[in-house]
């Protein structure tokens, strides 16, 4: 089962309607302020922490995100706010940007051989941005996979675990974004069409 912690993101709902609903993947959406209760018959094989408003430092109830992140040994993908949650949970830092980002932006991939980028034909990819914060200090157990003109630390991966963070929203970034999402779902063991 794919577990999705929804931090009130319209983008993850669009991804569900336009992509996940067409796949033969069992998935479950949990609202960020619901208790995270997994039934005995459910086997979590991957986790997505969605984007949303705010930041991990604000008084939001993000308990489900942190519980999912710290209690499952499965591939995890955090986008936007989900990425910032990963960074903070692993002792990184985030800071507020001077200007709200809301556009497609070029992202330079530094580690093109990483499995999350398998099949990309270029080391530059256009990804949708919609955020007010950025990761300003890389967590110690992570490596930087990509950068952009706005965010020096655009995409990260844990050094030993399949935990990825994207400041952007690959789930709504066209063909290349869906390729990244397919690669992540393949890492979880799902077959996608």
VEXLOGU-304247 format. One record per residue: y, z, x negated of N, C-alpha, C in turn. Coordinates in steps of 0.02 Angstrom, whole numbers, plus 50000, padded with zeros to 5 digits. Layout:
REM residues N
YZXYZXYZX/...
REM end
This chain:
REM residues 193
499415000049958500005000050000500625000049956/501124996249976501784996249944502225001249981/502475006149945502915011249974503635009249958/504035008850010504745007050002505175012850027/505565015649982506045020850002506685017250017/506885017450080507475013850104508085018550102/508545016950057509165020650050509725017550092/509535014850150509985011650198510275005050171/509835001050144510024994550116509874988950165/510384985050181510264979150224509864973850185/509934973850118509574968950078508824970050080/508594976250077507874977450079507584975850148/507994976750200507774974750267507714967150272/508174963550242508144956250241507534953950201/507384957150145506794955650105506164956750146/506154962050185505584963550229505494957950280/506034955950313505994950650365505814943850336/506134942050280506074935250254505524934150203/505234939650177504714938750127504094943050140/504174949550142503604954050149503204952750213/503554951250268503214950250332502744944150330/502854939650282502434933650276501854934550227/501834940350194501314941750144500744945750175/500174945450143499604949550165499604956050123/500154959850131500254966150094500384971750144/500004977050136500144982950177500734986550145/501244987950186501834991450160502074996550210/502445001350185502715006650227503425008350205/503885008250252504575010150240504665017550256/504985021250211505155028250222505915028650214/506255031750261506975032850254507095038050199/507625037150161507765041550104507815048850122/507985050550184508035057650201507455060050245/506925056250248506305058550281505865062150229/505465066850250504975069650203504475064250183/504285064350121503805059350096503105062150105/502775059850158502105062150174501645056050172/501155056150128500675050750121500015053150151/499765049250199499125051050232498545049850183/498005053750190497445053150142497155046050137/497175042150191496895035350189497365030350156/497985032250142498465027750111498425028250035/498365022550002498355022349929498985018649906/499445022249877500065019349853499915015449789/500085008949789499945004649731500575002249697/501145003349729501785001449701502345004449743/502935005249712503495008449746504125004449732/504525003449785505195000649777505695005949801/506185007449758506745011749777507325007049791/507555006749853508045001649872508745003549851/509194998849860509905000149851510175004149909/510815005649907511145009449960511825011649937/512185014849982512855017149966512825023749927/513355025049889513405031449854513105031149784/512955037049758512675037649692512215043749690/511785044249639511345050049634511715056649626/512355056349606512745062449595513075064949659/513095060849710513425062849772512945066649816/513205070449864512765074649905512375070649958/511995065749936511545062049980510865065449977/510475064550028509785067250024509335061749996/509225061849932508815056849898508145059749875/507945065249907507335068749886506735064149886/506655059949937506075055549941506045050849881/506625048449859506645044049800506375047749738/506635053749726506435057449667505705059649671/505465061549730504765063449738504315057449724/504485051649752504075045649740504085043749666/504665044049635504735042149565504325046649518/504325053049532504015057749485503285059549500/503015057349557502355059549577501835054149583/502005047949568501525042449573501495038749506/500905037249484500805033449422500635026249440/501135022849468501065015849490501695012049469/501675005349471502285001749456502845003649505/503445004449478504025006349518504605001649501/504944999249553505534995049545506114998349581/506644999849545507255002549575507794997349571/508114995949628508674991149629509314994849649/509854993249615510514995949629510495003649629/510575006849686510545014149690509865016549665/509325013049681508665014949657508625014949581/508955010049550508995009649477509385015549449/509945017149481510345022849458509965029449465/509565030049517509135036049526508645036549468/508325030949449507855030949392508225033149329/508805030249316509185031949255509345039349253/509595042149307509785049249309509165053749303/508625051849337508015055949335507725056449265/507825051249225507555051149157508095052549104/508625055949124509145058449078509615053149051/509705047749089510235042949074510875045149108/511385041149106512025042749139512275036549176/512635037749230512975032349265513715033949268/514125028749277514845029849286515105024849338/515665026549366515995022349417516355016649382/516285010649411516625004849385517355004749411/517775001249377518465000549400518514996349463/518064991549470518094986749526517414986049558/517394986049624516774985049662516504978049648/515864977649634515534971249619515184968749681/515334962549700515024959549760515024952049752/514524949549714514484942349701513824940749666/513694934349659513154932149615513434932349544/513034934949498513284935449430512734933449381/512944930549325512484928549273512254934749234/511594935349227511284940849190510894937749132/511024940349072510694937849011510074942048997/509494938748998508864942148985508754942548910/508664948548884508574949648812507834949748793/507404951848838506684952448825506304947548870/506354941148854506074935948898505314936248905/504974939548857504244939948861503994945648905/504454949548935504234954948980503914951849042/503364954749067503014951849125503444951349188/503964955249195504394954849255504774948249257/504854944949199505214938549196504754932549189/504104933549196503624928049188503804922249235/503844916349207503974910349247504714908349249/505164912549225505874910549223505944905149170/506344900049184506404894549137507014895249091/507404900449102508004901549061508084909049047/508454910548994508584917648980509224920049016/509494915749059510054917849103509844916649175/509984921649216509794921149287510374923649329/510484920449385511004922549432510694927549481/510984933549483510744938749527511314941549570/511154943349632511654946049678511834953149657/512494954449655512754961149638513124963949698/513034970349709513414973949761513384981349743/513844983549699513814990449675514494992749649/514564999349644515175002449619515045006549555/514405007149536514225011149478513825006949429/513765009349368513345006249318513015011549276/512455009849246512135014349198512525013849133/512805019449111513225019449051512855022248990/512305025749001511895028348946511165027048962/510835023448919510125021748928509705028148924/509255029148972508805034948967508375034248903/508225039848870507875039648806507205035948806/506825036248860506155033148862506165025948887/506745022748889506815016048917507095011248865/506965004748878507264999448838507684995048883/508194992148854508634987548891508324980648890/508254977648950507964971048955508484965648966/509074967448993509574962349009510274965549011/510774961249007511474963449009511884958149046/512484960049066512944955249097513654956849073/514124952849094514824953949074515094960349106/514814962549162515054968549196514664974649173/514004974049165513574979749148513204978349083/513334982449033512984981748969512244983148977/512064987849022511364989649033511184987349103/511014981049110510914977949176510204979049203/509704978549160508994979249180508654983449126/508234988249149507874992549101507134992949120/506734995149071506024996449082505825002549041/505405006649071505125012349035504695009748977/504705013248921504335010948862503585011048871/503325015548913502595016248920502335015148990/502765015949041502555015249110502865009049142/502555006149193502855000349226503395002349276/503935005249249504515007349290505105003049269/505374999349318505924994749305506534996649347/507124995549318507744996549355508184990349348/508444988049405508894982249408509544984549440/510114983449406510754985049437510894980249494/510614974349490510714969149540510184969549595/510184964549639509724964249695509294957949691/508754958049651508334952049648508024950249715/507934955149759507614953949823508004949149868/508644947949853509054943249892509424938449846/509114936649790509454932349740509134925549733/508884922849787508614916049785507954915449749/507804909449725507154907749696506984912149636/507454912949589507314916949530507224924349547/507614926749594507534933649616506854934849648/506644930149690505984930849721505424930249670/505524926249618505024925849564504954932749531/505504936149519505494942849489505124947649537/505274947249601504944951549651504194950149653/504004943749651503294941949650502954944849588/503284944349531503004947049469502884954549476/503364958049506503284965249516502694966649562/502654963049618502104964049665501424962449634/501414957349590500794955849553500594961649508/501094964849476500954970749433500624976349474/500804976749537500534981949581499814980249603/499604973949591498934971849611498924968049677/499504966349704499534962549767499514955049752/499194951449796499204944149791499744941649838/500214937849810500764935349851500754927749852/501004924949907501024917649914501724915149900/
REM end
